[in-house]
Amino acid sequence: MIRSAQARLGFLNGEVRWEGWRSFFPYSFLVKTPLPSLAVILLALLGAWAMGRARRRPAKPSARRSAPAGGTLYRTAPLWCFIGVYALTAVSGHLNIGHRHLLPVYPPLFVLAGASAHWLDRRRAAMAAVLVVALALLGFETLDRFPNYLAYFNQVVGGPRNGYRHLVDSSLDWGQDLPALKQYLVAQGLDADRARVHLSYFGRGRPERYGIHVDRLDTQQPADTSGVPRPRGYDGGVYFISATNLQPVVLTPAGPWNRQYEALYQQALAMEHDLAAAAGDPAARARLLAMMPEEDWLRSRAFLEKLRSARFRAYLRQREPDDEVNYSILVYRVSDEQARQALAGPMPEDGPSLLQKAMDEN
């Protein structure tokens, strides 16, 4: 784990990095923990402080004999030590791929949250009311968000509908919504319109097992008679894009679209045009192969497909999704003209390259 965590692409608030962020886990804790839970934890801290102050006051001899040995902080030291050591390890590491890596700190936090019961006293009616309201809101929100707990984000970022802008991968989308996608396709009458329905799916599930038979953007196109993969046509239609695939973190090439990718894309397009023009001319094909071995041409066309997909997704990132499936799969309705703009129009993004960014930071 230590070896794999030395350098791992992560995504946070629209940015992609190899080395991660010190703020990743504090931020994920802030936006993935329900606000009522944060309120209870805060009340617990205040309650523990209030109990500590009360114990420091002089007490009657009989009260001293019956009081537990050690103060509140001392008796809860194992919990605090675990939280501190684990949180420090997580924050100092580079494995910023999911909020799940922070889950072990929640059980000791919930044990410590029992200190909030200090406020359930008639003499502290206002604090007791805040605690009861927080617990009631937590119960309501838990039921309201069922069953989409993995995709949960609190109101700090506007709820789960905006989650894909802040965190992806196992913080939001781990390929869990193929059953929901099938239901959506049937409800929208898209189940039979395979030619205009496209899917870029992040996960290990097989869409076909759920009765989803659509154009898969993340698979290779069938080859033509010469063995060369046919270029994919990004035409108008309905595009279902997993949130993790939409952001430039797991698919190649990674990082935002930039001038370097645009130059490679235009060069690969020119090479594809030359190869297509020479398809019926053996002499012209021989001249091209003399300039570049055929396997290099094939590699160029395969890379072009990845660049084409990256440019198309960069275009989609600049617009609001038309709908979503359980927050983890975004839905875009794209016209033929919009598809043309995505692949042949102006650069959709002009972000920094990961290589140049790493050089600048070092």
Contacts in CASP RR format, 6 or more apart in sequence:
PFRMAT RR
TARGET T0000
AUTHOR 0000-0000-0000
METHOD contacts of the structure
MODEL  1
MIRSAQARLGFLNGEVRWEGWRSFFPYSFLVKTPLPSLAVILLALLGAWA
MGRARRRPAKPSARRSAPAGGTLYRTAPLWCFIGVYALTAVSGHLNIGHR
HLLPVYPPLFVLAGASAHWLDRRRAAMAAVLVVALALLGFETLDRFPNYL
AYFNQVVGGPRNGYRHLVDSSLDWGQDLPALKQYLVAQGLDADRARVHLS
YFGRGRPERYGIHVDRLDTQQPADTSGVPRPRGYDGGVYFISATNLQPVV
LTPAGPWNRQYEALYQQALAMEHDLAAAAGDPAARARLLAMMPEEDWLRS
RAFLEKLRSARFRAYLRQREPDDEVNYSILVYRVSDEQARQALAGPMPED
GPSLLQKAMDEN
1 95 0 8 1.000
4 95 0 8 1.000
5 93 0 8 1.000
5 94 0 8 1.000
5 95 0 8 1.000
6 94 0 8 1.000
7 18 0 8 1.000
7 19 0 8 1.000
7 94 0 8 1.000
8 18 0 8 1.000
8 20 0 8 1.000
8 94 0 8 1.000
8 95 0 8 1.000
8 96 0 8 1.000
8 97 0 8 1.000
9 16 0 8 1.000
9 17 0 8 1.000
9 18 0 8 1.000
9 249 0 8 1.000
9 250 0 8 1.000
9 254 0 8 1.000
10 16 0 8 1.000
10 17 0 8 1.000
10 18 0 8 1.000
10 20 0 8 1.000
10 96 0 8 1.000
10 97 0 8 1.000
10 169 0 8 1.000
10 249 0 8 1.000
11 167 0 8 1.000
11 168 0 8 1.000
11 169 0 8 1.000
11 247 0 8 1.000
11 249 0 8 1.000
12 20 0 8 1.000
12 21 0 8 1.000
12 23 0 8 1.000
12 24 0 8 1.000
12 27 0 8 1.000
12 96 0 8 1.000
12 166 0 8 1.000
12 167 0 8 1.000
13 27 0 8 1.000
13 165 0 8 1.000
13 166 0 8 1.000
14 165 0 8 1.000
14 166 0 8 1.000
14 247 0 8 1.000
16 247 0 8 1.000
16 248 0 8 1.000
16 249 0 8 1.000
16 254 0 8 1.000
16 255 0 8 1.000
16 256 0 8 1.000
16 354 0 8 1.000
17 96 0 8 1.000
17 357 0 8 1.000
18 94 0 8 1.000
18 354 0 8 1.000
18 358 0 8 1.000
19 94 0 8 1.000
19 358 0 8 1.000
19 361 0 8 1.000
20 93 0 8 1.000
20 94 0 8 1.000
20 96 0 8 1.000
21 27 0 8 1.000
21 96 0 8 1.000
22 91 0 8 1.000
22 92 0 8 1.000
24 91 0 8 1.000
24 96 0 8 1.000
25 87 0 8 1.000
25 90 0 8 1.000
25 91 0 8 1.000
25 96 0 8 1.000
25 99 0 8 1.000
25 101 0 8 1.000
25 102 0 8 1.000
26 91 0 8 1.000
27 166 0 8 1.000
28 98 0 8 1.000
28 99 0 8 1.000
28 102 0 8 1.000
28 167 0 8 1.000
28 171 0 8 1.000
29 99 0 8 1.000
29 102 0 8 1.000
30 38 0 8 1.000
30 156 0 8 1.000
31 153 0 8 1.000
31 154 0 8 1.000
31 156 0 8 1.000
31 157 0 8 1.000
31 163 0 8 1.000
31 166 0 8 1.000
31 167 0 8 1.000
32 99 0 8 1.000
32 152 0 8 1.000
32 153 0 8 1.000
32 154 0 8 1.000
32 167 0 8 1.000
32 171 0 8 1.000
33 154 0 8 1.000
34 138 0 8 1.000
34 141 0 8 1.000
34 142 0 8 1.000
34 152 0 8 1.000
34 154 0 8 1.000
35 137 0 8 1.000
35 154 0 8 1.000
35 155 0 8 1.000
35 156 0 8 1.000
36 134 0 8 1.000
36 135 0 8 1.000
36 137 0 8 1.000
36 138 0 8 1.000
36 139 0 8 1.000
36 141 0 8 1.000
37 134 0 8 1.000
37 138 0 8 1.000
39 130 0 8 1.000
39 134 0 8 1.000
40 113 0 8 1.000
40 116 0 8 1.000
40 131 0 8 1.000
40 134 0 8 1.000
40 135 0 8 1.000
40 138 0 8 1.000
41 109 0 8 1.000
41 112 0 8 1.000
41 113 0 8 1.000
41 116 0 8 1.000
43 116 0 8 1.000
43 119 0 8 1.000
43 127 0 8 1.000
43 130 0 8 1.000
43 131 0 8 1.000
43 134 0 8 1.000
44 112 0 8 1.000
44 113 0 8 1.000
44 114 0 8 1.000
44 115 0 8 1.000
44 116 0 8 1.000
45 115 0 8 1.000
46 119 0 8 1.000
46 127 0 8 1.000
47 115 0 8 1.000
47 116 0 8 1.000
47 118 0 8 1.000
47 119 0 8 1.000
48 72 0 8 1.000
48 73 0 8 1.000
48 76 0 8 1.000
48 112 0 8 1.000
48 115 0 8 1.000
48 118 0 8 1.000
50 118 0 8 1.000
51 72 0 8 1.000
51 115 0 8 1.000
51 118 0 8 1.000
52 71 0 8 1.000
52 72 0 8 1.000
52 73 0 8 1.000
55 67 0 8 1.000
55 71 0 8 1.000
55 72 0 8 1.000
59 67 0 8 1.000
68 75 0 8 1.000
72 115 0 8 1.000
73 80 0 8 1.000
76 112 0 8 1.000
79 108 0 8 1.000
79 111 0 8 1.000
79 112 0 8 1.000
80 112 0 8 1.000
82 104 0 8 1.000
82 105 0 8 1.000
82 108 0 8 1.000
83 105 0 8 1.000
83 108 0 8 1.000
83 109 0 8 1.000
86 104 0 8 1.000
86 105 0 8 1.000
87 102 0 8 1.000
87 105 0 8 1.000
90 101 0 8 1.000
90 102 0 8 1.000
95 101 0 8 1.000
97 169 0 8 1.000
97 170 0 8 1.000
98 167 0 8 1.000
98 169 0 8 1.000
98 170 0 8 1.000
98 171 0 8 1.000
99 167 0 8 1.000
99 170 0 8 1.000
99 171 0 8 1.000
100 170 0 8 1.000
100 171 0 8 1.000
116 131 0 8 1.000
119 127 0 8 1.000
119 128 0 8 1.000
119 130 0 8 1.000
119 131 0 8 1.000
120 128 0 8 1.000
120 131 0 8 1.000
121 128 0 8 1.000
122 128 0 8 1.000
145 152 0 8 1.000
145 160 0 8 1.000
148 160 0 8 1.000
148 326 0 8 1.000
148 327 0 8 1.000
148 328 0 8 1.000
150 170 0 8 1.000
150 172 0 8 1.000
150 173 0 8 1.000
150 174 0 8 1.000
150 176 0 8 1.000
150 328 0 8 1.000
151 160 0 8 1.000
151 163 0 8 1.000
151 172 0 8 1.000
151 173 0 8 1.000
151 326 0 8 1.000
151 327 0 8 1.000
151 328 0 8 1.000
152 160 0 8 1.000
153 159 0 8 1.000
153 160 0 8 1.000
153 162 0 8 1.000
153 163 0 8 1.000
153 166 0 8 1.000
153 167 0 8 1.000
153 172 0 8 1.000
157 163 0 8 1.000
157 165 0 8 1.000
157 166 0 8 1.000
160 172 0 8 1.000
160 327 0 8 1.000
161 324 0 8 1.000
161 327 0 8 1.000
163 172 0 8 1.000
163 243 0 8 1.000
163 327 0 8 1.000
164 172 0 8 1.000
164 173 0 8 1.000
164 243 0 8 1.000
164 246 0 8 1.000
164 247 0 8 1.000
164 327 0 8 1.000
164 330 0 8 1.000
168 243 0 8 1.000
168 244 0 8 1.000
168 246 0 8 1.000
168 247 0 8 1.000
168 249 0 8 1.000
169 244 0 8 1.000
169 249 0 8 1.000
169 250 0 8 1.000
172 243 0 8 1.000
172 244 0 8 1.000
172 327 0 8 1.000
172 328 0 8 1.000
173 202 0 8 1.000
173 242 0 8 1.000
173 243 0 8 1.000
173 244 0 8 1.000
173 328 0 8 1.000
173 329 0 8 1.000
174 202 0 8 1.000
174 203 0 8 1.000
174 328 0 8 1.000
175 201 0 8 1.000
175 202 0 8 1.000
175 203 0 8 1.000
175 204 0 8 1.000
175 205 0 8 1.000
175 242 0 8 1.000
175 244 0 8 1.000
175 328 0 8 1.000
176 326 0 8 1.000
176 328 0 8 1.000
177 325 0 8 1.000
177 326 0 8 1.000
177 328 0 8 1.000
177 329 0 8 1.000
178 201 0 8 1.000
178 205 0 8 1.000
178 207 0 8 1.000
178 209 0 8 1.000
178 210 0 8 1.000
178 212 0 8 1.000
179 210 0 8 1.000
180 325 0 8 1.000
180 326 0 8 1.000
180 329 0 8 1.000
181 199 0 8 1.000
181 207 0 8 1.000
181 210 0 8 1.000
181 212 0 8 1.000
181 240 0 8 1.000
181 325 0 8 1.000
181 329 0 8 1.000
182 191 0 8 1.000
182 210 0 8 1.000
182 211 0 8 1.000
182 212 0 8 1.000
184 190 0 8 1.000
184 325 0 8 1.000
184 331 0 8 1.000
185 191 0 8 1.000
185 197 0 8 1.000
185 212 0 8 1.000
185 214 0 8 1.000
190 197 0 8 1.000
190 238 0 8 1.000
193 238 0 8 1.000
194 213 0 8 1.000
194 214 0 8 1.000
194 215 0 8 1.000
195 215 0 8 1.000
196 235 0 8 1.000
196 236 0 8 1.000
196 237 0 8 1.000
196 238 0 8 1.000
197 214 0 8 1.000
197 215 0 8 1.000
197 237 0 8 1.000
197 238 0 8 1.000
197 240 0 8 1.000
198 214 0 8 1.000
198 215 0 8 1.000
198 216 0 8 1.000
198 217 0 8 1.000
198 237 0 8 1.000
198 238 0 8 1.000
198 239 0 8 1.000
198 240 0 8 1.000
199 207 0 8 1.000
199 212 0 8 1.000
199 214 0 8 1.000
199 215 0 8 1.000
199 216 0 8 1.000
199 217 0 8 1.000
199 239 0 8 1.000
199 240 0 8 1.000
200 216 0 8 1.000
200 217 0 8 1.000
200 218 0 8 1.000
200 239 0 8 1.000
200 240 0 8 1.000
200 241 0 8 1.000
200 242 0 8 1.000
200 245 0 8 1.000
200 246 0 8 1.000
200 309 0 8 1.000
200 313 0 8 1.000
201 207 0 8 1.000
201 216 0 8 1.000
201 218 0 8 1.000
201 240 0 8 1.000
201 242 0 8 1.000
201 245 0 8 1.000
201 329 0 8 1.000
202 242 0 8 1.000
202 243 0 8 1.000
202 244 0 8 1.000
202 245 0 8 1.000
202 250 0 8 1.000
203 242 0 8 1.000
207 213 0 8 1.000
207 214 0 8 1.000
207 216 0 8 1.000
214 240 0 8 1.000
217 232 0 8 1.000
217 239 0 8 1.000
217 309 0 8 1.000
218 245 0 8 1.000
218 251 0 8 1.000
218 309 0 8 1.000
220 229 0 8 1.000
220 302 0 8 1.000
220 305 0 8 1.000
221 229 0 8 1.000
221 230 0 8 1.000
221 231 0 8 1.000
221 232 0 8 1.000
221 305 0 8 1.000
222 229 0 8 1.000
222 230 0 8 1.000
223 229 0 8 1.000
223 230 0 8 1.000
224 230 0 8 1.000
226 279 0 8 1.000
228 275 0 8 1.000
228 297 0 8 1.000
228 298 0 8 1.000
228 301 0 8 1.000
229 298 0 8 1.000
229 301 0 8 1.000
229 302 0 8 1.000
229 305 0 8 1.000
231 272 0 8 1.000
231 301 0 8 1.000
231 304 0 8 1.000
231 305 0 8 1.000
231 308 0 8 1.000
232 305 0 8 1.000
232 308 0 8 1.000
232 309 0 8 1.000
234 308 0 8 1.000
234 312 0 8 1.000
234 339 0 8 1.000
234 342 0 8 1.000
234 343 0 8 1.000
235 336 0 8 1.000
235 339 0 8 1.000
236 334 0 8 1.000
236 335 0 8 1.000
236 336 0 8 1.000
236 338 0 8 1.000
236 339 0 8 1.000
237 333 0 8 1.000
237 334 0 8 1.000
237 335 0 8 1.000
237 339 0 8 1.000
238 331 0 8 1.000
238 332 0 8 1.000
238 333 0 8 1.000
238 334 0 8 1.000
239 316 0 8 1.000
239 331 0 8 1.000
239 332 0 8 1.000
239 333 0 8 1.000
239 334 0 8 1.000
240 325 0 8 1.000
240 329 0 8 1.000
240 330 0 8 1.000
240 331 0 8 1.000
241 313 0 8 1.000
241 316 0 8 1.000
241 329 0 8 1.000
241 330 0 8 1.000
241 332 0 8 1.000
242 328 0 8 1.000
242 329 0 8 1.000
242 330 0 8 1.000
243 327 0 8 1.000
243 328 0 8 1.000
243 329 0 8 1.000
243 330 0 8 1.000
244 250 0 8 1.000
245 251 0 8 1.000
245 313 0 8 1.000
246 313 0 8 1.000
246 316 0 8 1.000
246 317 0 8 1.000
246 330 0 8 1.000
247 317 0 8 1.000
248 254 0 8 1.000
248 255 0 8 1.000
248 256 0 8 1.000
248 257 0 8 1.000
248 310 0 8 1.000
248 313 0 8 1.000
248 314 0 8 1.000
249 255 0 8 1.000
251 306 0 8 1.000
251 309 0 8 1.000
251 310 0 8 1.000
251 313 0 8 1.000
252 306 0 8 1.000
252 310 0 8 1.000
253 261 0 8 1.000
253 306 0 8 1.000
253 307 0 8 1.000
253 310 0 8 1.000
254 354 0 8 1.000
255 353 0 8 1.000
255 354 0 8 1.000
256 314 0 8 1.000
256 349 0 8 1.000
256 351 0 8 1.000
256 352 0 8 1.000
257 310 0 8 1.000
257 311 0 8 1.000
257 314 0 8 1.000
257 347 0 8 1.000
257 348 0 8 1.000
257 349 0 8 1.000
257 350 0 8 1.000
257 351 0 8 1.000
258 349 0 8 1.000
258 350 0 8 1.000
258 351 0 8 1.000
258 352 0 8 1.000
258 353 0 8 1.000
259 347 0 8 1.000
259 350 0 8 1.000
260 353 0 8 1.000
260 356 0 8 1.000
261 307 0 8 1.000
261 310 0 8 1.000
261 311 0 8 1.000
261 353 0 8 1.000
262 347 0 8 1.000
264 303 0 8 1.000
264 307 0 8 1.000
265 304 0 8 1.000
265 307 0 8 1.000
265 308 0 8 1.000
265 311 0 8 1.000
268 300 0 8 1.000
268 301 0 8 1.000
268 303 0 8 1.000
268 304 0 8 1.000
268 307 0 8 1.000
269 304 0 8 1.000
271 297 0 8 1.000
271 300 0 8 1.000
271 301 0 8 1.000
271 304 0 8 1.000
272 300 0 8 1.000
272 301 0 8 1.000
272 304 0 8 1.000
274 288 0 8 1.000
275 285 0 8 1.000
275 288 0 8 1.000
275 297 0 8 1.000
275 301 0 8 1.000
277 284 0 8 1.000
278 284 0 8 1.000
278 285 0 8 1.000
278 287 0 8 1.000
278 288 0 8 1.000
279 285 0 8 1.000
288 297 0 8 1.000
289 297 0 8 1.000
308 343 0 8 1.000
311 342 0 8 1.000
311 343 0 8 1.000
311 348 0 8 1.000
312 339 0 8 1.000
312 342 0 8 1.000
312 343 0 8 1.000
314 348 0 8 1.000
314 349 0 8 1.000
315 338 0 8 1.000
315 341 0 8 1.000
315 342 0 8 1.000
315 348 0 8 1.000
316 330 0 8 1.000
316 332 0 8 1.000
316 334 0 8 1.000
316 342 0 8 1.000
317 348 0 8 1.000
317 349 0 8 1.000
318 348 0 8 1.000
318 349 0 8 1.000
319 332 0 8 1.000
321 330 0 8 1.000
321 331 0 8 1.000
321 332 0 8 1.000
322 331 0 8 1.000
322 332 0 8 1.000
322 333 0 8 1.000
323 330 0 8 1.000
323 331 0 8 1.000
324 330 0 8 1.000
324 331 0 8 1.000
325 331 0 8 1.000
334 342 0 8 1.000
342 348 0 8 1.000
352 360 0 8 1.000
END
